[in-house]
Amino acid sequence: MTPRPWSLADAILVFLLAQGFTLGAGALIAGALRPAGDLVRVDKALMVWIGLLQPAVIGMLVLLVAGRTRAGRRTLSGLLDWRPLAPIARAGLAGGLGIKVLSDVVVLVEQQFVSVESNNPFLTRPWLHEPSLEQAAIILSLVVLVPVAEELLYRGLVYTALRARLAAPAAIVASAAFFAAVHLNPTLLPSLFLVGAGLAWLMERTGSLWPPIIAHVFINGVAVLGSLLVGPG
């Protein structure tokens, strides 16, 4: 029997450790800066450090989990093989466009019945619309670092672990449900589920993490660009 590269428990543990580390670091940063009394400064520091720390922690934990066994190293290496580049790039861009359009349609339909609250920080923090190092760091995090880290975790670890036990449709649904739930935004659950399912399908179809990474970069990049053009909410 082919050894499994990692378990679903490993994937969930990585998620919990990353969340715990990020919350702990955020509490320390807020505690250190709160005496200054400048709430905007505290908010900027928290956004930047969490935006940079969390993807780095997730990436390191994924590498540690995958690197424990030969099967894990071989599986992750295969998922991160970028060759052939052109089909991978086309699949990622086409997938990202399709997922973005469909998820936006779902949100538009949902808005006819309920108020949809976005967790996009550019819609709630006016200072993110002012050119600065903090703005550049948050854009880098949202458009590049977060997509890479989330794909390593949710499609790399979680989906692969589920796929070892379930047929592709069931694994796609289960991983998408987990992806939507952990974003903690009930009003965006349908849209987030569709995004998670689309990204998992891309990995299933191509056998590579790069198409969902590229698609995720595209989706987040369009969201950030739109927010910058529209202005603060």
N, C-alpha and C positions, 0 to 999 in steps of 0.2 A: 504493500500500500504506500502511495506517495505521501511523504510527511507534509503536514500542513505548515505553512511558513510562520503563521502566528494565529492566535485564537481571537475570538470576538471579545473575550475578557481583556486581552492585551490592548485592543483598540479602545475599549471603554476606559481602561485605566489610564491610557495616554491622554484621553479627553479630560478626565477628572483631574489628573496631575497638572495639566496645562492650565485648566481653569483655576485650580487652587493656587498655583504659583502666581498667576496673573493677578488674582484678587489680593493675595498677600502683598505682592510688590506694589499694587495700586494703593493699598491701605498705608503702607510705609511712606510712599511718596506724598500722599495726601496729608498724613500726619506731620511730615517734616515741613511741608509748605504752609499748612493751615495757619500757624501763628502769624504769618506775614499779613493775613487778612485780605489778600488779593485773590478773589475767587476765580477770576479769568485766568490768572497765572497758574493757579492750581489745576484748573480744567485743561489748560494747554499742556501742562506737564503730564497729567494723567493720560490724555489722549495720545500724546507722542510716545510715552514710554510703553503704554499698553499696546499701542499699534505696532511698535517695533519689537517688543519683548515676546508677545504671545506667539506670533508666527515663528520666531526663532526657537522658542521652547518646544513648540509642536514639532518643528523640523528635527530638532535634536532627539526628542523622545521617539519619533518614528524611526530614525536611523538606529537608535539603540535597540528598539524592539526587533526591527528587521535584521540587525546585525548579530543577534544572539545565535542564530543557527545558519547552517549552510543553505537550507531551503529558503529561509527568509531573505538572505543576501541575494540568492539567485532570483527569487521572485521580484524583489524590488528593483534589481538591476534590469530585469526584463521589462518591467513596467516603465522604467525611465529611459529605455532605449529610444533615441530620437530619430532613428533611421527607419524608413526613408523620410527625409524631412518634408518634402513638398506635399505628399498625401496627408501627412500628419497635420501640417499647417492648414491645409484646405479643410480637413475635417473639423479642426478646432474652430476656425473662423466661421464656417457654414453652420456648425452646431451652435456656436455662441449667438449668431444672428437669429437662428430659428428659435432657440430657447428664450432669448430676450423678447422677441416679438410675441411669442405665445404667453410668456409670463406677464407681459404688460397688458395683453388682452384679458387675461384672467383678473388682473387687478382692476381694470376698467369695468368689467362685468360686476365684480364684487362691490365696487363703489356705488353701484345702483341700489344696493341693499343695506350696506353698512359703511361706517366711516373707517377708512383704511389708514392706519397710522404707520408711517415709515420710520425706520430706525437709522436712516441715513444722517450722519452727524452734520453734513453740510446744510441740512434743512433746519437744524436747531441751534447751530452755533455761528453767529454772524462773523466772528473773528476768523473762521476758516475761509472766508471770501476775501481776506486781505492778504496780499502776497507777503510771505514770510517763510522762515525756515520751518516753522511748525506746520504751515500749510503744505510745504513740499514733503515733509516727513509723513504726514497723514495720507497724502495722495500716493506716495510710494507704497505705503502700507496697504491701503485699500485696493490699489490697482495691481500690484505685483506680489507683495509678500503674503497677504492674506489668501489670495487665490492659490498660490503654490502650497502654503501650509494646509489649507482646508482640503485640497485635493489629495495631498499625501495622507491626511487623516481619514477623511470621509470616503473617498474612493479607493485610496491605496490600502489602508488598514481595514476599515469597516466593511466596505463592499467586498473586498477580496475574502475576508473571513466569512461573510455571509454566503458568498458564491461557492465556497468550499462545501457548504451544507445544503444549499437550496438551488433550485433551478433559477435561471437568469431572471424571469419576470418577478418571482417572489423576492429575490435578492435586491432587485432594483427598487421595488416598492418598499421593502423594509429599510433599506439604506436611505431612501428619499424621506421616509417618515422620520427617521432619526435626525437627518440633516435639518428638516423643517422644524422639528420640535426643539432642538437645542439652540435655535436662534431666538427663542423666547419672544416671539411676536405673533400672538394669536390671529390678528387681522390679516397677516401676510402668509398664514399657513398654506393655503392653496397654491399661491405663487411660488413659495419656497419649496413646496413638495414637487412642483413641476420642474423647477430648476434642478433639484437634487436628482430626480428621475432622469432628466435629460442628460445630465453630466455622467451619471452611472451608465446609461445606455451608450454614451460615446465611448467610455472605457471598455465596455463589454464588446462593442462592435469592432474597435480597433486593437484591443489588447494592450493599449498604451495609456499612460497617465498624461501624456503631453496634449492630446486633443482636449480633454476636459480642463486642463490647466489653461490652455490658450482660450478656450471658450469662456472660462471663468474670468480671465483677465479682460476679455472683450466686454462681458456683461457688466463687470464692476467699472470698467473704464467709461462705458457709455453712461452709466448712472452718475458717476462723479462729474463727467463733462456736462451732462444735462443740468446737474445741480449748480455748477459754477456759472453756467449761462443764464439760468433762471434767477439766481440770487437767493439769499437766505429767505426761509419761510417766515 
